[in-house]
Amino acid sequence: MVNTLRAAAISQRFGSRVVLDAVDLEVPPGRVIGLLGPNGAGKTTLMRILFGVLTPDAGRVEWGGRAATDGDRRSWGYMPQERGLYRDMRVIDQLTWIARLHGLDRATGERRAAVLLEQLGLADRAKDKILKLSGGMAQRVQLAAAMVHEPSLLVLDEPFSGLDPVAVGFLSDVILAHVRAGRNLLFSSHQLDLVEDLCETITLIDRGRVVLHGDLRALKAASADRYLRVDVAVDPSWVDGRLAEPVTTDASGTRLRLAPGADPGTVLDAVRANGTVRDFAVEAPSLSELFLAAAGHQAVDDEPELQGSNR
Amino acid sequence: MKDTFLVAGREVRQALRLRSFWIVIGVLLVGSSAGMIIPELVGDGRTHIQVASVDLSPAFETSLRTTAESLDVDVDIEVFDHVEAARQAVESETADVAAVGGAAPTVVARTGDNELVLGLVHQALGAEVLAARIEAAGVPAAEAQAILAAPPPLVEELDTGGESRRAAAAIVATVLYVILLMLMVSVATGTAIEKSNRISEVLLAIVKPGALLFGKVIGVGFTGLATLSAGIVPVAVKLAVGGELPDGLAVALLGGAPWILLGVAFYLTIAGSLGSLVERQEEAGSVVTPLSVLLVGTLLVAQSGADSPLGAVLAHIPFTAPLVMPARIALGVAEPVEMAISIAIGLLALAVAARFGSVVYRRAIVHTGNRLKLREVLRRGTAGVAA
């Protein structure tokens, strides 16, 4: 059955600190939804509220247009930011046990676990204890634990944190396969540039408030900001500050933000007058730049994620 | 409920995989078996005495054997011709005592020897003298012996097996203390590990906090009671085959079972919830220290004063009843009414502990960043605390 997860006007305080302030979130099926923002923005707290681990001070969580029940939540899958596995338990036993907690019988749980381990390249480690696995392998087992019951909604909290590029690609494929099957998926990340290509719809959150929400391509298209990328290091003196200003310079070149109404060709000519340009492009703002425009500051790790309880 | 038993089942299965679990089972089984078998091999509980007799009639032997039998004492009598030889037998410890008849009846014994032996021989020697005087008074010898062979008066012991009961009370209380202490630390440590490893966060997204806490309590409690049963099996087997057990042991184990179960459930529920307050596994032991201290004090009372007025009071208090009441049952001083009241209070307290444990666990298990104080958790209600 196709359902949409909706969180409406979620508010949460820990003591005197406002962690979430009337946050709305929508996770329709068949789309990759990114809950994005810097550490401390309130992403993990919101995910805990979605799963009923925390009860919000205000707001509601709906599934299919009605209040989410324990039974609904049991059909979802959750991979927390910090890995949560019994280190002294065998991989296959752990996955089967979690499947049973989700309501599957033992035989089905074992079969699902075996299939997942095969897909995740861990079939030969099924009988090993978690403590014998590498960090990357344990992370894949954690993902399997979230998916062993074939969840309708998969929620991944900072799934790309600490992964190498190969693992990021692998996990991205898993995410895409899940949504292509018409299911719901929400993941969080503070690494905006890393997940930019993966996200279809984003909710940008900062200090407990939603600062931007919508289809990523539409948001980019709607933005008045435009950037010129050139494959040469640009000195600020080469361009008139009223036309453009360099925002980043690295080994691959420079990215310049064009002033409203500025002609990209004029700026490009100014650069070419000082250096050799072999490659260039006029681009919409990146996810980080959208965040900067919306929040008024960089999406950097400026404070630790708040953690707490109110239950 | 199914979730609770799935959580409990995991605890049991993991415990069964631990080598230490089987080692403890083995030690208890061997130790308890030895305690049941060795007394049977060492002796039958009867006393044997060796008596050297000189110049004594059959009336002496008849009287000595009759009295000795009534006291579960076996007597071997060796007849000597000379006093010196009998005295030598006592000195060399081949005889426990020498009885000398004749004109001046005498009992020869080593200083400090068993008064029971002296009393038996002294009484028989007196009967010998009495028989001689009866015979001298004209009563036929056979008739005189028949008179003297009459069974002694029955002895009614008011404190039968008192020392044995006291020992049984102390043993049962001590074993329960050790089991409770081990299980409390185990359940608190398990909870702390799940919290520090963030396993609880994964599980709380699937099942309710109560299922996690009570599943762990049931699982750990079951393995603990299984361990305890390893020590009880030899006792039960000996009882089933008609063997004799120390007074009070069987009744303490059978009669005390409800308090054992209540105690395990009560203490483990509290310990599990307290384990959720800490951040690291290493802190789990310290969080149950107040309970451990309480148990030590309770053990002292259960061992030495369960039948005292203080013991009677503590047998009604849920924190102390699990150790004191089985001890009182072993001593035979627990009245049915007080047992009924104690059970009722215990069940009520368990319900309160379950509520308390559920609230503390639910509020504390998802809090990370620093160790919580119990007062803080109880006070904050729905206000929340930032890490």
Interface residues (C-beta under 8 A of the other chain):
Chain A: Q12 R13 F14 G15 R17 V19 R48 F51 G52 V53 L54 T55 D57 D70 R73 R74 W76 Y78 P80 E82 R83 G84 L85 Y86 R87 D88 M89 D93 W97 I98 R100 L101 H102 A145 L306 Q307 G308 S309 N310 R311
Chain B: D3 L6 R10 R13 Q14 N197 R198 I199 S200 E201 V202 L203 L204 A205 I206 V207 K208 P209 R362 R363 A364 I365 V366 H367 T368 G369 R380 T382 A383 G384 V385 A386 A387
